Amino acid sequence: MKIQITASPVFHLPLTASDVRLLRELAAAHYDSVCKAAGVLGGFLYGWSNMLSCMEDEPASAEPCTVDATWRNIDTTLKILEMAGPVLHGREDAMAQARQLSRDLFEATARWRLISPTWTAEIETAPASIRRADAKEVPHE
């Protein structure tokens, strides 16, 4: 049997509570149900929000906190950010924040695309009939 092994990235994102609030606002206004689900109970943005809200009592609450994101989380977040134009129309600070998030995430995905081909391996196992014939019983001590 030929088995292919590939790695999946985990992105460690430094986000502020303001970043996550913005993403949840955009997710709520999104036309896609997957994007909407990200911002509600059970969604990854909801989880990030809970994590960051625990830190809001700390003096440096405006400082970023690192959240872990999968490839799918990043992909969904980029899709959510596509709604920035219509939803944030007239809110220049929020638009600038959304554009920066989008640029940063695109750069992270571009870097992953460069290194991901090196994170693969392939093995060839022997057919079951050969494995049984070559198997030797190992005595238990």
Residue, then its C-alpha position, 0 to 999 in steps of 0.5 A: m500500500k502506498i501511503q502519503i503523509t502531509a503536514s497541516p499548518v497551525f498559524h499562531l496569529p497575534l490578534t487584538a479583541s478589536d480584530v476579533r470583534l471586527l471579524r465577528e461583525l463581518a461574519a454576521a453580515h456575510y451571505d455564506s453560512v460557513c462564514k456566519a457560523a464562524g462568529v456564533l456559538g461553536g465557531f472559531l471566531y466565537g472561541w477566539s473572542n471568548m479567549l480574548s475577553c478573558m484578558e480584557d481585565e488585564p492592563a495591556s488588553a489592547e495588546p495582541c494575544t496569540v490565537d491558533a488557526t488552521w488552514r481552514n480558519i485562515d481561508t474562512t477568515l479571508k472570505i469573511l474579510e471580503m465583506a469589508g467594503p459593503v459592511l464597513h462603508g464610511r468607517e475608514d479606521a475599520m476598513a484600514q484594519a480589515r485591509q491590514l488583516s487581509r494582507d497579513l493573512f494572505e502573506a501567511t498563506a503565500r509563505w505556507r504555499l512555498i514551504s508546504p511541498t517540503w512537508t510531505a513523505e510517501i511510504e510503500t508498505a508490503p502487501a498483507s500476504i508478504r507481511r504474514a509470511d515474513a512475520k516472526e513471533v516475538p516471545h514475551e519476557 
